[in-house]
Amino acid sequence: MGKYFGTDGFRGETNVDLTVEHAYKVGRFIAWYYSQNIKEGERCTVVIGKDTRRSSYMFEYSLVAGLTASGADVYLLHVTTTPSVSYVVRTEGFSAGIMISASHNPYYDNGIKLLNSNGEKMEEEVILKIEDYIDGKIPELELATRENVGKTVDYAAGRNRYIGYLISIATKSFKSKKVALDCANGAAFTIAKSVFDALGAETLVINNKPDGTNINVNCGSTHIEGLCELVKKEKCDIGFAYDGDADRCLAVDEDGNVVDGDAILYVCGKYMKEKDSLSNNTVVTTVMSNLGLYKAFDKEGIKYEKTAVGDKYVYESMLKNGYNLGGEQSGHIIFSKHASTGDGILTSLKVMEVLLEKKESLKNLTKDLKIYPQLLKNVRVKDKSAAGEDSEVKAVVEEISKELADEGRILLRPSGTEPLIRIMVEAKTEDICNEYIEKVVVHEATGGRQGKDRKQQVDVYFNFIGNCQVPQKVDIEKMA
């Protein structure tokens, strides 16, 4: 990860961490860089999409100014999903793509996600050059003049073609199914219902009225409780929840139980193996996937790979080794036959395919997957590197790992997009998870009982058990 760009782009609070000046410079460099390798007489072309945050329009205009000032022609998809930008870039010959979104973050954050001409996350070497340009380490770039100045094109048609592509992937009509969708007041609201309606489903939609500040607020894949209630109340066959830019998807079965990314990988991986379509009989996961998933894969004779957290790393492993299914517990699922990024709506369609082909409910399809209780606490810190490398914290983590042995695990890692240290414990019971995680939290927050001067590093924790997120203020003095 670089100075500005993390595992999923340049992300931060609008006009604090991420400013219009940053966006302008990103646009300037991208257009200049990709103009170096185009054929004579051709132009650099860049396609841009954005989510529903109020600040997305501001950043769109800043990026357009930078791109056109360096001579690129810019095509605007307007409010759309990250995977739709990826699809348009790779199928319509664009030089690069940009998505303006902070994904599942609150509305006051925003981000810039960069995609190469294959619709994949942009190469690290290009990202580092952009950061050097932002920091003034690269001389100022020449401005385009006269007929070389770029133009802006309304390109909503590209989004419509993506909708048609999604519809074409479905193998059966959804006419017999009642489906609930939670669009998180984000980018999915322009696409998801259109796709399910076209395929014949009886579609119920919530959180599809964005106002610029309600994206991800008590809705979507990070706050799925409302969808669970809707599925039960309306007796739906299934429900799907997306995040702000719809590259994630979580599901809800007919009883209102959450089916997370691990369970989706299990359902789709097992089905693809039965169909002899699972490349190399392998599913790519991250280190955050549940121990229960691996035990289930072992039982089914399915192999698996583990990568660092981030769909970027999952896709890199898939591309390198020829795998065609991978993803994260959070709901980033990649079907490489159809897409080069996580795609929430595509994931919904693939889960529906299994339901319809197997003629089984989602509850039955997941009944043999026994998920271990998993507790995740996010510790907000000032210095992720220092907090993660603290010797006392590392010693406690090593001690817990030995005690858990083969019946659980502990993982400590910095967030790729926020100033957080994520502490995860997996064990046979929630009580065991709580016991071990509190040991680490005390040391992470205070530097051990002798280090109370470090308590200012931490202000808020967030508890995650399963897929429910509960904000919780913590009294460090009492804990220590």
N, C-alpha and C positions, 0 to 999 in steps of 0.2 A: 504494500500500500504506500501511496505517496503522501505528500504534505496536504493536498487538498482532496484528492480522489481516494475513496475507500474501495471496498469490494463491490459496491454497487453505485459508483459514480461520485460526483462532487455534491455533498449533501450538508445542509446546515440551516440555521435559522435565517430567514429572509432578512436581508439588509443588515445582518450582524455577521454571520459566518459566510454567507453567500450573497454577493451583491451584483447589481447590474453591471458594474465594471468588470467583475469576474466573467460574467456571461458574455459580455462584448468581446473580451480578450479570447475566450474559448472559441467564439465564432470566427474571429479574425484568424486565429492560428489554424483551425480546422480547414477553412477554405483555402488558405495559403498552402498548407501541407498537401492536401489532396489535389491541388492544381498542378503540383510539380510532376505528377505522373500520368496526366491525361494526354490523349493524342492531340496533335495540332488541329485546331479548328473546333475542338470540343470544349465544353465547360464543366467545371466542378458543379455537381448538383447534390444538394443536401435536403433530406426530408425531416420535418419536425412535427412531433406530436406533443400534447400536454395533457395533464390531468386537470381536475376541477378546482384546484386551489386558486384563491384570488390573485396570488403573486405570479401564477403561471403565465398570465398575459404579459406582465412586465418583463419577465425573463425571455419570453418568446420574442418580444420586440427588440430586446437587447442583443439576443443571438442573431436575429435577422440583420440588424444593423452591422454587426461584426462580420457576418458571412458575406453579405452583399458588398461591404466596403473592401473585402479582399477578393471580390470578383466571382463569388459563387451564386448560382441561381438556387433559390430556396422554395421548397414546396411544402405548404402547410396542410397537415391533416386535421388541425384543430384539436378539440377534445377527443382523445382516443386512448387506446391501451398501449403499453410498452410492446407486447408481442405483435401488435398490428404494425407498429413502426418497423420492427425487425422484419416482418413479412414483406412489407412494401420495399424496403431497402434491397433485400436479397432477390426479389422476383422482378424488380423493375429497373435494375441497373443504376441505382444511385451510388454516388461516391461514398456517402456516409449517412448516418441517421442520428438524430438527437431526440431524446425523450425528456421532457421537463416534468419531474415528479420526485417526491420524497417517499413514494411507496406507502408504507403503513404508518409513517410518522404523522404527527399532528399537523394541522393546516398551516401553522405559522412557519414550519420548515418547508424547504423545497430542495430540489436537486436537479442535476444535469447528468443524464446517462448517455454515454456515447457508444455508438455502434459502428462497426466497420462495414465494408461493402458486402460482406456475407451475412449481415444482420446479427453478428456476434459481438460480445463485449469487446471494445476497442483494445488493441494490443498495448501492453504495459509500456513499451518503449515510446509509443506515441503520447500516452498519458504523461509520462515524465517530461517530454518536450513541451507539452502544453503548460505544465507547472513551471518549467523554467521560463517560458514566455511571460506568464503571469507575474513572476518574480523579477522580471527585467533582466534575466540572464541571457536572453536572446535579443539581438538588436531589433529595433522597431521594424515591422514589416512594411513593405511598400504598399501603398493604397492603390486600388484599381481606379482608373480614370476613363472618361468618355464612354465608348461603347463596351468597355470591359467591366464597368460597374454591374453588379449582379441585379437580378430582378426577383420579385416574390410572386408565387403562383398559388392560387387557391386549389387545393388538391384533395378535397373531401371525397372525391371519387376513389382514391386509393383505399380509404377506410371501407368504403362500400364493397370493393373487390375482396378485401380481407373477410368481411362478413360472408360473402358468397363462398369463399374458400372454406371457412369453418363449416358451413352448411353442407358442403360437398364431402366432408370427411365422415359424416354420420353414416352408419351402415344400415340403420333401420329407422322407421318413423317412431316418433315419441308420442303418438296419438293416444296411447293407453295410459300415459303417465301424468301424474300431477306433480309439478316441480316448483319448489320455492327458491327464489334467488335473492341474495342480499348483495347489492351493488356498492355498498360502503359509501354512498354518495360520491363515488369516484368515477373513473373513466369507463368502467363496465356499463354504466347506465346508458351509454350510446349504442351498445352492441349486444349485450347478453340476452335481453328479452327478445330482440329481433331474431336472433338465432333460434332460440327455443320455440318461439311462436311459429317460425317458418317450418320447423321440424314437427309441428303438430302437438306439442305438449300443452297441457293446461297450465299456464304459467302465472304464478303469484310472485310479485316483486315488492321488496321493501328497500328503503334507503336508496331511492333513485331520483331524489330531488335535491341536487347539490346547490348550495348557495355561496360557495367560495370559502366558507369557514366550517362546514359540518362534515368534511371528508374524514372518514375513520372514527367519527365521534360516536362512541357506544354502538358501533355497527361494524359490519364486515368481518373479515377472517380473524382479526385480533379481538373482537368482541362479539362472539357468535351466539350469545345467549338468546338474543331476539329471534334469530332464525330458528333455533331449537324450539322455541315456544310456538312459532308460526307453523312449523312442520307438524307438531303435535295437535295444535288447535284445529288446523284445516285438514288434518288427515292426509298429508302429502306423502307421496311415495319416497321422496328424497328432497334434499335441499343443498344448495351450493352457496358458499360465501367467498367473496373476492376481497382483495385489498385495494388501496387507492388507485394503482395503475394496472390492476387485474393481471399481474403475472403470477399471483398466488391463487390457490383454491383450496378450501377445506370443505368437506361434505358433512351432511347430517342424515342419519338413517331415519327410517319411518317412526322410530320410537323417540326421536329427538336426541339421540346420542351423537357426539362429535366423532367424525372419522377424519383423522389428521393426515398429514402428508405421508407418514410411515405406513398407515393403513391403506392409503391409496396406492402406494408402491407395492404393497403386498397383494392387493386385489388385482391390480393390472399386471404385475409381474407373474403371478400364478396363472392368470388367464393367457398371457402371451406365451408362457412356457407350454401350456396345453395346446396352443395353436401352432407351436413350433416357430414362433416369430420373435422370441426373446434372444437377441444376438449374443452369442457366446454364453448363453444361459446365465447371464450376469446382470445384476441391478447395481447401479452406482448410488451410494448414499453419502452422507457426511458423518462426521464423528458425533453429531448430535442425535442421530437416529437411535431409537429405543432398542435396548438389549432384547426385548421380546420380538422385535422384527427379525433380528438375526437368528434367533432360535427357531422362528417360524420358517425362515428361508432354509435353514439347515434341514428341517423336517421335510420340506418340499423338494430338497435337492437343488436349490437355486443358489448360485454363487453370488458374492457381492464384493464390491470395492468400497473403501472409505476414503473420503477426501476432507480437506479443510472445509469449514463452513462457508457457504456462498455458492449460488448456482453457477457462478463463473467457473469455479473449480470442478464442479460436477460435470459441466459441459466439456471442459478441457479433457477430463478423463475419458468421457464418452467418445470424443472426437479422436483422441490418441489411440484408443483401443478398439474402436468399432462397436461400442455398446449403443443400444437404442432406447434404454429406459434408465432414468436417474432422477434424483430429486432430494428435497429436504423435508424434514418433519413439519416445517412451517407452511408447506404447501406449494413451494416452487417445484413443479414437476416438468421434466423435459422428455418429450417424445421426439427423438431426433429425426425420425422419418418425416415429421410434419413441421418441426420448428427448431430454431437454434437458440431459443431462450425458454424460460419457464412461461407457460401460457395458461392462465386460470380457466378461461372459457373452453379451450381445447381439452384441458384436463377433465372438465365436466362432461364433455362429449365422450371421452374415452371411458369414463366410469359408467356412463349411460349405456355404452356399447356392451360392457360386461354384463350389466343388469339384464339387458334385453336378449343378448345371445344365450346367457346361462339360464334365463327365466327364473332368477332368484332375487330376493331383496338384498339391499346393502347390508342389513343386519346379519343375514345368513352368510353372506360372502366374507364377513369379517369375524365370524364366531370362533374360528380356530386360532385367531391372533390374540395372544395374551400379552397385553402391554404392561410392563413394569411401572409402578408409580415413579414419577419423575418430577422433581422439584427444581425450578430454576429461579434464582434471585439475581436481579440486575443491580449492581452497586455502582452508583454514579460517582465518578472520581475526577480529579483534576488532571492526573497524569496516569494514563492507562499502562504505560511501560513500567513505571516505577511501582505501581500497585501490584501488577502481575508478577514482578520479579522479586517482591519482598521475601526475604529468606524465611521468616517465621511462617508466612502464609504457605510457602512451598513445602515446608516441613510438615505442616498440618495436612496438606493435600496428600503427601506421600504416605503419611500414617493412615489416613482414611482409606486410601487405595488398597493398602495391605489388608486392612480389616474387612473390606467388602469382598475381596478376592474375586471369585467367579460369579458371585451372586449380586453384583452391582458394580457401579463405577462412579467416579467423580471427575468432572471436567471443569477447568478454569480457563477462560479465554477472553480477550478483549473484543468488544463490538467492533465491527468493521465500519459502522456508520455513525456511532454515537459515543460520547465519553463515558462508557460503561465497561465494567468488568462483569462478565456473565459467569455465575457459579451454578453448576448443574450437578445434582446427585440423583442417582438411580438406584433403587433397592427394592426389596420384597414388599415393604410397607411404607406408607407415608410417614409414620412415626420415625422410622429409621432414617428416611430422607431428611426430615426436619432436624433430627439430632445431629447429624453430620454437617448439614449445611450451616447451622448456627455456629458451629465451631469455626468454620472458615470465615463467616461474615464478621464475627467479632474481631478476628485478626486482620481481615481486610479493612475494616472500618477504623480500627484503633491501633493497629500495629502490635496487637497483643495487649495484655493487661498493663504492661509497663509503658505503653506508647500512646496514652490518651491525647497527646498533643496533635496526633494525626487525625482526630475525629472530624476536623473540618473538611477532609477530603470527600466526605459522603453527605448527601442531603436526603435522598429518597431511594427506597428500594421498591421493586415491583416483584410480586410473587406470581409464579405461574405453576399451577398444578393442572396437568392435562392441558387444556386450551383456554382456561379461564384466567384472565388477567385481573389482579386486584391491587390497585395502588395502596401503599401502606407507608405511613410515616413511621420512622424507627427512632426510638430513644437510645442513642449510642451510650449515654452514661449508664443507663440501666443494664444494657447488654454487657458492658465492660465490667 
